[in-house]
Amino acid sequence: MQIHQVEHFVAAADHGSVRNAAAALGLTQQALSRSIAALERELGLKLFERLGHGLALSSAGRVFLGSARRIVRDARIETAPDGGLLEIATWSTLASHPTATLVGRLHREIPTVRTRIEQAADEESVCRLVREGHCDVGTVLLPSLWLHDLTAIPLGHLKEWLILPPGTRIDPGPVSWSTVAEHHLVVPTVGTPISFVGQELAGAGVQPKLGVRTAHREAQVSLVLAGAGAALVTERYAELARARGAVIRELDLRLARQIGIVHRRDSRSPLVERFTELARSTELAVAPLPPR
């Protein structure tokens, strides 16, 4: 089995057709088809179902795809002239912190390293990207329903802030759940721990008022500034909202979820190991909890 054959298989799986994969690789369709056929013969497996409009992975192909991605990635790391490549999956809530924080620290320690950050729609997508070998590690909120066979490393509890329209009259200092429940909330439709916030509010005997749901998380701050309601956001968005005149209050409460990173249990890449070590050791990765 040659590494180029595995690369050809992965490309065909990603593109869904021999024609598109061959164009991406700069090969003829005949050359790519021969390469994949030779790999199938060597493995004794049928990796694809040939369809009239393209290719679909067979059951054996789906099983082999994760291993194939790791084979290709490991080969690239071994031949890389620099510090290697680390591919990270994240989603909107955790893209700025801790993902950017940890990537910055990794680059300061290993200036020659290269990283690629893949933006996923939600936690399930992050775990899938890691499980299928698209990415080496992912940042998620814990506990997660999507971990299955992945290893999870907790880093600290998520910290969120309440942002309110400019001029809102509210007592200084941290706010309670009952205060949060007084305001109509602007929430994103994806990438949010709002369900866990709802659980905490229900536990405190209060119900959240959902005012606006938006598919654009970045629009939360603009909607709050326009007076559409209040929002629970991470520190990055709280700082942006404060700079634009919003009223900011820390939450006097503890959210149920933790920040964590996940990787495959069979991951032995030195970069993955170093990234997880940094995640465990850096204080910046752990959001401090307000006093109760």
SULCOR-V876729 format. One record per backbone hydrogen bond with DSSP energy under -1.0 kcal/mol. NH is the residue of the N-H (numbers start at 0). CO is the residue of the C=O. E is the energy in kcal/mol with one decimal. If there is no record, write none. Layout:
# SULCOR-V876729
NH_CO_E, NH_CO_E
This chain:
# SULCOR-V876729
5_1_-1.6, 6_2_-2.3, 7_3_-2.1, 8_4_-2.2, 9_5_-2.4, 10_6_-2.3, 11_7_-2.3, 12_8_-2.2, 13_9_-2.5, 14_10_-2.4, 15_11_-1.9, 20_16_-1.9, 21_17_-2.9, 22_18_-2.1, 23_19_-2.1, 24_20_-2.0, 25_21_-1.2, 26_21_-2.5, 31_27_-2.0, 32_28_-2.5, 33_29_-2.3, 34_30_-2.0, 35_31_-2.3, 36_32_-2.4, 37_33_-2.3, 38_34_-1.9, 39_35_-2.4, 40_36_-2.2, 41_37_-2.2, 42_38_-2.4, 43_39_-1.8, 44_39_-1.6, 48_55_-3.8, 50_53_-2.7, 54_15_-2.8, 55_48_-1.7, 57_46_-2.4, 61_57_-2.4, 62_58_-1.6, 63_59_-2.2, 64_60_-1.7, 67_63_-2.6, 68_64_-2.5, 69_65_-1.8, 70_66_-2.4, 71_67_-2.4, 72_68_-2.6, 73_69_-2.8, 74_70_-2.0, 75_71_-2.0, 76_72_-2.4, 77_73_-2.3, 78_74_-1.6, 82_111_-1.5, 85_113_-2.5, 87_115_-3.0, 88_136_-2.6, 89_117_-2.4, 93_90_-1.2, 98_93_-1.7, 99_94_-1.2, 101_97_-2.8, 102_98_-2.6, 103_99_-2.5, 104_100_-1.8, 105_101_-2.4, 106_102_-2.4, 107_103_-1.9, 108_104_-1.8, 109_105_-2.8, 112_109_-2.1, 113_83_-2.7, 115_85_-2.1, 117_87_-3.6, 119_89_-3.2, 125_121_-1.9, 126_122_-2.6, 127_123_-2.1, 128_124_-2.5, 129_125_-1.9, 130_126_-2.9, 131_127_-2.7, 132_129_-1.1, 133_128_-1.6, 134_128_-1.8, 135_86_-2.4, 136_86_-1.6, 137_261_-2.0, 138_88_-2.1, 139_259_-2.7, 141_257_-3.5, 149_146_-2.2, 150_262_-3.0, 152_260_-2.8, 154_258_-3.2, 155_258_-1.1, 157_256_-2.1, 160_232_-3.3, 161_248_-2.7, 162_230_-2.7, 163_246_-2.8, 167_164_-1.9, 174_249_-2.5, 179_175_-1.9, 180_176_-2.5, 181_178_-1.1, 182_179_-1.6, 184_208_-3.8, 185_229_-3.1, 186_211_-3.0, 188_213_-2.4, 196_192_-2.0, 197_193_-2.9, 198_194_-1.7, 199_195_-2.2, 200_196_-2.7, 201_197_-2.5, 202_198_-2.2, 203_199_-1.5, 204_201_-1.4, 205_200_-2.8, 210_184_-2.4, 211_184_-1.7, 213_186_-2.2, 218_215_-1.6, 219_216_-1.7, 222_218_-2.6, 223_219_-2.5, 224_220_-2.7, 225_221_-1.7, 226_223_-1.6, 227_222_-2.7, 229_183_-3.0, 230_162_-2.0, 232_160_-2.5, 237_233_-2.1, 238_234_-2.6, 239_235_-1.7, 240_236_-2.6, 241_237_-2.5, 242_238_-2.1, 244_241_-1.7, 245_240_-2.7, 246_163_-2.2, 248_161_-2.4, 251_174_-3.4, 252_250_-1.3, 257_141_-2.9, 258_155_-3.8, 259_139_-2.4, 260_152_-1.9, 261_137_-2.6, 262_150_-1.9, 266_263_-1.7, 272_268_-2.4, 273_269_-2.4, 274_270_-2.7, 275_271_-2.3, 276_272_-1.9, 277_273_-2.4, 278_274_-2.3, 279_275_-2.1, 280_276_-1.9, 281_277_-2.5, 285_282_-1.4
